[in-house]
Each structure stands twice: as structure tokens, then as C-alpha cells.
């Protein structure tokens, strides 16, 4: 079973609804096979260490913007229209 916790987060004064991929299964699935996603929704992947990660979500039908955040909350990169 995929466990995905939903919550609201605020970044620079903007509030977003996010699914938090807390389990390895939820992290593997990500947004695979999703046809669309509301513009105020996101997915937060929480890992136990800061390191470079690669993502591939099979069957996604829309582009993503990725925000890379360290464990101390520092934004270290943005990838648009991935």
C-alpha cells in the first residue's frame, strides 16, 4: 500500500497542497500515471540524507517544476518543465 500524507506548506508567502511521499513505495511511485495535477498541488519527497537524486515517473502526462531543498530548508536548485 502506498502511503501518501497530504498537508499544506507555505513557501515565500504562497500556500501549496502537497502530498508527502514518506515511504520508499510512495517515493518510487511518485506521480506515475497521473494525467494532470492542480497548479497549487505538489509532492514533497523526504529522504534521510542530502544527495543528488534522479526522478523518473512513468506515464506522467504533464511537465513538472522541481525545487531542490536541503534538509535545513535551503533551496539549492530549480528545474523547470522537467
Beta strands, then each sheet from edge to edge (+ up, - down):
strand 1: 4-11
strand 2: 14-21
strand 3: 41-45
strand 4: 66-69
strand 5: 75-79
sheet 1: 1+ 2- 3-
sheet 2: 4+ 5-
end
